[in-house]
């Protein structure tokens, strides 16, 4: 990964959001606010960045985003169902038009046979309730997994705005 990949993606995203007069909101677990930090590192981001929510614990996912306890119990925090509820909840609990949500296992611990370290679900949501999610399997240490997650989250937003 090139060190400029994330800032370049933010710049591209900012242009599209500004052009379309849309606001983005983030719901983050495994990245701990890294997506919001990358976005707000750009001067003028208040024109297109509405808010970011770090929902690291299951309680936070429920309290901040309205993720259902049953969804967490049935599927686990690192799942398509939870990522989708996070993306939809971010829109419902904000003034944003488009959202990105991430939940995963950044490591070095916490992985299982079903969900090894590097497993990350990213979901993108829109104001009218539509959301879609994709599972990624990233390689590397905790920081590498988080950086790859941030970049893919941004790239997914850009793709959905085109």
C-alpha positions in Angstrom: 0.0 0.0 0.0 1.3 3.4 -1.0 1.4 6.0 1.9 -0.6 8.4 -0.3 -3.4 5.9 -1.2 -5.6 7.0 1.7 -5.2 10.8 1.4 -5.7 10.4 -2.4 -8.9 8.4 -1.8 -10.1 11.0 0.6 -9.5 13.8 -1.9 -11.4 11.9 -4.6 -14.3 11.2 -2.1 -14.4 14.8 -1.0 -14.7 16.0 -4.6 -17.6 13.6 -5.3 -19.4 14.4 -2.1 -19.0 18.1 -2.6 -20.2 18.0 -6.2 -23.3 16.0 -5.2 -23.9 18.0 -2.0 -23.9 14.9 0.2 -22.7 14.2 3.7 -21.0 11.1 4.8 -21.2 9.3 8.2 -19.0 6.5 9.5 -19.7 3.7 11.9 -16.4 2.0 13.0 -15.4 -0.9 15.1 -12.1 -2.5 14.2 -10.6 0.8 12.7 -11.3 2.7 16.0 -12.2 5.9 14.2 -9.5 5.7 11.6 -11.8 6.3 8.7 -13.2 9.5 10.3 -9.7 10.6 11.2 -8.5 10.1 7.5 -11.5 12.1 6.3 -11.2 14.9 8.8 -7.5 15.3 8.2 -8.5 17.1 5.0 -9.1 20.9 5.5 -12.7 21.8 4.7 -14.1 18.3 5.5 -16.9 19.8 7.5 -18.6 20.5 4.2 -19.1 16.8 3.5 -18.3 14.9 6.7 -21.3 14.7 9.0 -20.1 12.5 11.9 -18.3 9.4 12.9 -19.3 6.9 15.5 -16.9 4.4 17.1 -18.9 1.4 18.2 -16.2 -0.9 19.5 -18.2 -2.9 21.9 -21.5 -4.7 21.2 -23.3 -2.4 23.7 -22.0 0.6 21.7 -23.2 -1.0 18.4 -26.7 -1.3 20.0 -26.7 2.1 21.8 -25.2 4.3 19.0 -26.4 2.5 15.9 -29.5 0.4 16.9 -27.9 -2.9 16.1 -30.2 -5.6 17.4 -29.1 -7.8 20.3 -30.5 -10.8 18.4 -28.4 -10.0 15.3 -25.3 -9.9 17.5 -26.2 -13.2 19.2 -27.1 -15.0 16.0 -24.3 -13.8 13.7 -21.6 -12.3 15.9 -20.2 -8.8 15.8 -18.0 -9.7 12.7 -20.7 -10.5 10.2 -22.6 -9.3 7.2 -25.8 -8.8 9.2 -24.1 -6.6 11.8 -22.2 -4.6 9.2 -25.5 -3.9 7.4 -27.3 -2.9 10.6 -24.4 -0.6 11.4 -24.5 1.1 8.0 -28.2 1.6 8.2 -28.0 2.7 11.8 -25.4 5.3 11.0 -27.7 6.9 8.5 -30.7 6.7 10.9 -28.8 8.3 13.8 -27.3 11.2 11.8 -28.0 13.7 9.1 -25.8 11.8 6.7 -26.8 10.8 3.2 -24.3 7.9 2.7 -22.5 5.8 5.3 -19.7 3.3 5.7 -19.5 0.8 8.5 -16.7 -1.6 9.4 -16.5 -4.6 11.8 -13.7 -7.1 11.9 -10.8 -8.8 13.6 -7.7 -6.6 13.3 -5.6 -8.9 15.5 -3.3 -10.0 16.7 -5.8 -11.9 18.9 -9.5 -12.6 18.5 -9.5 -14.7 15.4 -11.3 -18.0 15.1 -11.3 -20.8 12.5 -14.5 -19.2 11.0 -13.2 -15.6 11.3 -9.4 -15.5 11.3 -7.5 -12.3 12.0 -7.8 -10.0 9.0 -11.5 -10.8 8.4 -13.4 -7.6 8.0 -16.9 -6.8 6.9 -17.5 -3.4 5.3 -21.0 -2.1 4.5 -22.1 1.0 2.7 -25.5 2.5 3.2 -27.7 5.2 1.7 -30.4 7.5 3.0 -33.3 5.5 1.6 -32.3 2.4 3.6 -30.4 0.5 0.9 -27.2 -1.1 2.1 -24.7 -3.7 0.9 -21.7 -5.4 2.5 -18.6 -7.2 1.4 -16.2 -9.5 3.3 -12.5 -8.9 3.0 -9.6 -11.0 4.2 -6.6 -8.7 4.8 -3.1 -9.8 5.5 -0.5 -8.3 7.9 -0.3 -7.0 11.4 -3.0 -5.0 13.3 -2.0 -1.7 11.7 -1.9 -3.2 8.2 -5.3 -4.7 8.6 -6.7 -1.4 9.8 -5.0 0.6 7.0 -6.3 -1.8 4.3 -9.8 -1.6 5.9 -9.7 2.3 5.8 -8.7 2.3 2.1 -11.3 -0.3 1.0 -14.0 1.6 2.9 -13.1 4.8 1.1 -12.8 3.1 -2.3 -16.2 1.6 -1.7 -17.8 5.0 -1.0 -16.2 6.5 -4.1 -17.5 3.6 -6.3 -21.0 4.0 -5.0 -21.0 7.8 -5.7 -20.0 7.4 -9.3 
